């Protein structure tokens, strides 16, 4: 297989996406060209007073049908093409398209007058397109072959070896046997094609070079970001150690292993215990974010969302019972489709959502987890009967360290990073997450909150 892909683009998704879009655009354009060609043949005599011979009409209709036929074949082949430098890929499709188009254009020019044909300027259009997609050596080969083939056909017509198929009514006198016209016409034709390739290819190469430099810069930034995150994780983890030790000492004192406590002292120590827990939660969230940013690639596997949610709620059963919270998991799916994702990250995301629902729901409250699906997506909604979120703050709730104003001064410890982590994880899985308040479980005293996650189903 001929390798036509620059090394820097082998793993560059945007490069492959652009090639696929261009191939599809040219396929659509070719359908339009076939329709226009058929229309031109039909209307030539009636609108332009041009006369086509039976041979010309047959040839032009055959060419039109051929364009449609190979275009349909390209549409079919395109769906099996892989975006891989080692395999048959979109740039090979571009190579095939340009080869077929230039061959068809040669035939069109021949059957519409050769050197007299008004269609020869379409060669310029094709070489410009080719220069933007294909490597320079390939485009120069195409241009050389095109000029040589066009010149050969014109010479064979001039020498009487090939029949000249002029369009009656287009010119007052034939020019295919005019030496001066042929030389000037061919010279200008070759000059324009070559200059178009030189200029366009240089512009394309410059763009590719700049793209490669940008790609290299992004790699360096990713490496720097990874080092920064590792440093943060190391420092933060070291901070967590003395805090955990402090919490252990506070637990010993609050459990009164060292003797009875004065009521005021116990209250102060309890608050210190809560604050130290907030600090540890903040550290844990920062460590989670750092891990997410360090994971350039997801460890993808097929996951049953029902099993995942059941496992996470089982882990939290003590907390559900402690606050006497009624939990309902409603499987509303029409089939048993699975999602494809990184199990560890999805556990972190949904664990955060369930923890939040428990934290902000009061005693004897309710939490519903609804799981539904469409043809392509899976929707998971976690609704609670908790304190809710003010309407004017819903658009800020995914910001780092943001906490709603109605909980800041209450006994709800937290860092404001939970939903930010959820959004990062779901976005990396090509999903969406949104929050609404009030929820379907709202009560007279509490509006409740509903967090909805939409993830694509595994193919």
C-alpha positions in Angstrom: 0.0 0.0 0.0 1.4 3.4 -1.0 1.9 5.6 2.1 0.7 9.2 1.3 0.1 10.4 4.9 2.7 12.6 6.6 4.1 11.0 9.8 2.8 13.7 12.1 -0.8 13.1 11.0 -0.9 9.3 11.6 -2.7 9.7 14.9 -4.2 13.2 14.3 -8.0 12.7 14.3 -8.8 16.1 12.8 -6.6 15.4 9.8 -8.5 12.1 9.0 -11.8 13.8 9.7 -11.0 16.6 7.2 -10.0 14.1 4.5 -13.3 12.2 4.9 -15.3 15.4 4.7 -13.5 16.4 1.5 -14.0 13.0 -0.1 -17.7 13.2 0.7 -18.0 16.8 -0.6 -16.4 15.8 -3.9 -18.7 12.8 -4.2 -21.7 15.1 -3.7 -20.2 17.6 -6.2 -19.8 14.8 -8.8 -23.4 13.9 -8.6 -24.2 17.5 -9.4 -21.7 17.6 -12.2 -23.3 14.5 -13.8 -26.8 16.1 -13.7 -25.4 19.3 -15.1 -23.7 17.4 -18.0 -26.8 15.5 -18.9 -28.8 18.8 -18.8 -26.2 20.5 -21.0 -26.4 17.8 -23.6 -30.2 18.0 -23.6 -30.4 21.8 -23.8 -27.4 22.4 -26.2 -29.5 22.3 -29.3 -32.6 24.1 -28.0 -31.0 26.9 -25.9 -27.6 27.4 -27.6 -28.3 26.4 -31.1 -25.4 23.9 -31.0 -25.4 20.7 -33.0 -24.1 17.4 -31.6 -23.6 14.3 -33.7 -25.1 11.0 -32.7 -21.6 9.8 -31.7 -21.1 12.8 -29.5 -24.5 12.4 -27.8 -23.9 8.7 -27.2 -20.4 9.3 -25.9 -21.6 12.2 -23.6 -24.5 10.2 -22.2 -22.2 7.1 -21.7 -19.7 9.4 -19.8 -22.5 10.8 -17.7 -23.7 7.3 -16.7 -20.1 6.3 -16.0 -19.6 9.2 -13.6 -22.8 8.2 -11.8 -21.7 4.6 -11.7 -18.2 5.0 -10.3 -19.5 7.7 -7.9 -22.1 5.3 -6.4 -19.2 2.7 -6.1 -17.1 5.3 -4.3 -20.0 6.0 -1.9 -20.2 2.2 -1.1 -16.4 1.8 -0.8 -16.0 4.9 1.4 -18.0 3.3 4.4 -15.3 0.5 4.6 -12.3 2.8 4.5 -10.2 3.0 7.6 -8.4 6.1 9.0 -5.0 4.3 9.2 -1.8 5.2 7.4 -1.0 1.5 7.0 -4.3 0.6 5.4 -6.4 1.7 2.5 -7.5 5.1 3.7 -9.3 8.4 2.7 -6.3 9.8 0.8 -6.3 6.7 -1.4 -9.9 7.4 -2.2 -8.9 11.0 -3.2 -6.2 9.5 -5.4 -8.8 7.2 -7.1 -11.3 10.1 -7.5 -8.7 12.4 -9.1 -7.5 9.6 -11.5 -11.1 8.8 -12.7 -12.1 12.5 -12.9 -9.1 13.4 -15.1 -9.7 10.4 -17.4 -13.4 11.4 -17.8 -12.4 15.0 -18.4 -10.0 13.9 -21.1 -12.8 12.0 -22.8 -15.2 14.9 -22.4 -12.7 17.3 -24.0 -12.1 14.9 -26.9 -15.8 14.5 -27.7 -16.5 18.2 -27.4 -13.9 19.5 -29.8 -10.4 18.7 -28.3 -8.4 21.9 -28.5 -11.6 23.8 -29.2 -13.5 22.4 -26.2 -14.8 24.9 -23.6 -14.4 22.2 -20.9 -10.5 22.2 -20.8 -10.5 24.8 -18.0 -11.9 22.2 -15.7 -8.4 20.7 -15.6 -7.3 23.7 -13.7 -10.1 23.1 -11.1 -9.0 19.5 -10.6 -5.3 20.1 -10.2 -5.9 22.9 -7.6 -8.1 20.4 -5.6 -5.4 17.7 -6.0 -2.7 20.0 -4.8 -4.6 20.7 -1.6 -5.1 17.0 -0.7 -2.4 14.9 -2.3 1.4 15.0 -1.9 3.4 17.2 -4.3 5.0 14.3 -6.2 1.7 12.7 -6.9 0.1 16.0 -8.2 3.1 16.8 -10.4 2.8 13.3 -11.9 -0.9 13.8 -12.6 -0.2 17.2 -14.2 2.6 15.8 -16.4 0.4 12.9 -17.5 -2.5 15.3 -18.1 -0.5 17.7 -20.3 1.0 14.8 -22.2 -2.3 13.1 -22.8 -4.1 16.3 -23.8 -1.2 17.1 -26.2 -1.2 13.6 -27.7 -5.0 13.7 -28.4 -4.6 17.1 -30.0 -1.7 16.0 -32.2 -3.6 12.8 -33.2 -6.6 14.9 -34.2 -4.3 17.4 -36.1 -2.6 14.5 -37.9 -6.0 13.0 -38.9 -5.3 9.8 -36.9 -8.2 10.5 -34.5 -11.6 11.8 -35.7 -12.2 15.4 -34.7 -15.6 15.8 -32.9 -16.2 19.5 -33.1 -19.4 21.1 -31.9 -21.3 22.6 -34.9 -22.3 26.2 -34.2 -19.7 26.9 -31.6 -16.9 28.3 -33.9 -17.1 30.0 -37.2 -14.1 28.0 -38.5 -12.3 24.9 -37.1 -9.2 25.5 -35.1 -7.9 22.0 -34.4 -5.7 22.2 -37.5 -4.5 25.7 -36.9 -0.7 25.5 -36.0 -0.4 28.8 -34.2 -3.6 28.4 -32.2 -2.6 24.9 -31.1 0.9 25.9 -30.0 -0.3 29.0 -28.1 -3.3 27.2 -26.6 -1.2 24.2 -25.4 1.6 26.4 -24.1 -0.8 28.5 -22.1 -2.6 25.4 -20.9 0.6 23.7 -19.7 1.8 27.0 -18.1 -1.4 27.6 -16.2 -1.6 24.0 -14.9 2.0 23.9 -13.7 1.8 27.3 -12.0 -1.4 26.3 -10.3 0.2 23.2 -8.9 3.4 25.1 -7.8 1.5 27.9 -6.0 -1.2 25.7 -4.5 1.2 23.0 -3.4 3.5 25.5 -1.8 0.6 27.0 0.1 -0.6 23.5 1.1 2.9 22.5 2.3 3.2 25.7 4.3 -0.2 24.9 6.0 0.9 21.3 6.6 4.2 22.6 8.1 2.4 25.0 10.4 0.0 22.2 11.4 2.9 19.9 12.2 4.5 22.6 14.4 1.2 23.1 16.1 0.8 19.4 16.6 4.4 19.2 18.1 3.6 22.2 20.4 0.4 20.4 21.6 2.5 17.3 22.4 4.9 19.5 24.4 2.0 21.1 26.3 0.5 17.8 27.1 3.9 16.5 28.4 4.2 19.7 30.6 0.7 19.3 31.8 1.3 15.7 32.8 4.4 16.6 34.7 2.5 19.4 36.5 -0.3 17.1 37.4 2.2 14.5 38.8 3.9 17.2 40.9 0.5 18.3 42.2 -0.5 14.8 43.0 2.8 14.2 44.9 2.5 17.5 46.9 -1.2 17.1 47.7 -0.8 13.5 48.7 1.9 14.5 51.2 -0.5 17.1 52.6 -3.1 14.5 53.1 -0.9 12.4 55.4 -0.7 14.8 58.4 -4.4 15.7 58.0 -5.4 12.0 58.2 -3.2 11.7 61.3 -4.9 14.8 62.9 -8.3 13.3 62.1 -7.3 10.0 63.9 -6.3 12.0 67.0 -9.5 13.9 66.9 -11.5 10.7 66.7 -9.7 9.3 69.7 -10.5 12.4 71.7 -14.1 12.6 70.5 -14.7 9.0 71.3 -13.6 9.9 74.9 -10.9 7.3 75.1 -8.8 9.9 76.9 -11.6 10.8 79.3 -14.7 13.0 79.4 -14.9 16.3 77.5 -16.3 19.7 78.4 -19.4 20.4 76.2 -17.9 23.5 74.6 -14.6 21.8 74.0 -16.4 18.8 72.4 -18.3 21.2 70.1 -15.1 22.9 69.0 -13.4 19.5 68.4 -16.4 18.2 66.4 -16.3 21.3 64.1 -12.5 20.7 63.7 -13.3 17.1 62.7 -15.8 18.3 60.1 -13.3 20.9 58.7 -10.5 18.4 58.6 -12.9 16.0 56.6 -13.6 18.9 54.2 -9.8 19.3 53.7 -9.4 15.6 53.0 -12.4 15.6 50.6 -10.8 18.6 48.8 -7.5 16.7 48.5 -9.3 13.6 47.2 -11.1 15.6 44.6 -7.9 17.3 43.4 -6.2 13.9 43.2 -9.2 12.6 41.1 -9.0 15.6 38.7 -5.2 15.1 38.4 -5.7 11.4 37.5 -8.3 12.3 34.9 -6.0 14.8 33.3 -3.2 12.3 33.3 -5.3 9.7 31.5 -4.8 10.6 27.8 -6.5 7.4 26.7 -9.6 5.8 28.2 -9.5 2.1 29.1 -12.7 1.3 27.2 -14.8 -1.7 27.9 -18.5 -2.6 27.6 -20.4 -1.7 30.8 -23.9 -2.4 32.0 -25.1 0.9 33.5 -27.7 -0.9 35.6 -25.0 -3.1 37.2 -22.8 -0.1 37.8 -25.5 1.9 39.5 -26.6 -1.1 41.6 -23.0 -1.7 42.7 -22.5 2.0 43.7 -25.8 2.2 45.6 -25.0 -1.0 47.5 -21.8 0.6 48.6 -23.8 3.5 50.0 -26.5 1.4 51.7 -25.3 2.4 55.1 -25.8 6.1 54.3 -29.2 5.4 52.8 -30.3 3.6 56.0 -28.7 6.1 58.3 -30.8 9.0 56.9 -33.9 6.7 56.2 -33.8 7.7 52.5 -36.1 5.8 50.1 -34.2 4.7 47.0 -35.8 3.7 43.7 -33.8 2.4 40.6 -36.2 2.5 37.6 -35.0 0.6 34.6 -37.1 2.1 31.8 -35.0 0.9 28.9 -36.5 -0.8 25.8 -33.4 -3.0 25.4 -30.4 -4.1 27.3 -27.8 -1.9 25.4 -24.5 -1.3 27.1 -22.2 1.7 27.1 -18.5 1.8 26.2 -16.3 3.6 28.7 -13.7 3.6 31.3 -15.1 1.8 34.3 -13.0 3.6 36.9 -13.9 7.1 35.7 -17.6 6.3 35.3 -17.6 4.9 38.9 -16.1 8.2 40.1 -18.7 10.2 38.1 -21.8 8.3 39.3 -20.5 7.8 42.8 -20.2 11.6 43.0 -23.8 12.0 41.8 -25.2 9.5 44.3 -23.1 11.0 47.2 -24.4 14.4 46.4 -28.0 13.2 46.3 -27.5 11.6 49.8 -25.7 14.5 51.2 -28.3 17.2 50.3 -31.3 15.1 51.0 -32.7 15.3 54.5 -34.0 12.5 56.7 -37.0 10.5 55.3 -36.2 11.9 51.9 -36.4 10.2 48.4 -33.9 9.5 45.7 -34.9 8.1 42.2 -32.5 6.9 39.6 -34.2 6.6 36.2 -32.4 4.7 33.4 -33.9 5.1 29.9 -32.7 4.8 26.3 -33.2 5.9 22.7 -31.9 4.3 19.6 -28.4 5.8 20.1 -28.2 7.1 23.7 -28.6 6.0 27.3 -30.1 8.5 29.8 -29.5 8.3 33.5 -31.3 10.8 35.8 -30.5 11.0 39.5 -33.4 12.9 41.2 -33.6 13.8 44.9 -35.9 15.6 47.3 -33.1 17.7 48.8 -32.4 21.4 49.2 -32.2 22.1 45.5 -30.2 24.8 43.6 -31.3 28.4 43.0 -32.5 28.8 39.4 -30.0 31.7 38.7 -27.1 29.5 39.8 -27.7 26.4 37.6 -25.4 27.7 34.8 -22.5 28.0 37.3 -22.9 24.7 39.1 -20.2 22.9 36.9 -17.5 25.5 37.6 -14.6 24.4 39.7 -15.0 25.1 43.5 -18.5 26.6 43.0 -21.0 25.9 45.7 -24.6 27.0 45.6 -25.5 30.0 47.9 -28.2 28.1 49.7 -25.7 25.6 51.2 -22.6 27.6 51.8 -23.5 28.5 55.4 -25.1 25.3 56.3 -23.6 22.0 57.7 -22.9 20.6 54.2 -19.2 19.9 53.8 -17.9 19.9 50.3 -15.3 21.4 47.9 -17.4 22.4 44.9 -15.4 20.1 42.6 -17.8 17.1 42.5 -20.0 18.2 39.5 -16.9 19.6 37.8 -15.3 16.2 38.0 -18.6 14.6 36.7 -18.7 16.9 33.7 -15.1 16.3 32.8 -15.6 12.5 32.9 -18.9 12.5 30.9 -17.5 14.9 28.3 -14.5 12.6 27.8 -17.0 9.8 27.1 -18.7 12.0 24.4 -21.7 12.5 26.6 -23.7 15.3 28.1 -24.6 16.3 31.7 -27.2 18.8 32.9 -28.8 19.9 36.1 -32.4 21.0 36.8 -34.0 22.2 40.0 -36.8 21.6 41.2 -36.9 17.9 40.5 -39.8 15.5 40.1 -39.4 14.7 43.8 -39.9 18.2 45.1 -41.8 18.8 48.3 -43.4 21.8 49.9 -40.2 22.6 51.8 -37.5 21.4 49.4 -37.3 21.8 45.6 -34.9 18.9 45.0 -32.3 18.5 42.3 -32.1 16.3 39.2 -28.9 15.5 37.4 -29.2 14.0 33.9 -26.4 12.2 32.1 -26.6 11.2 28.5 -24.1 8.7 27.1 -23.8 7.1 23.7 -24.7 3.4 23.5 -22.0 1.0 22.5 -22.1 0.0 18.8 
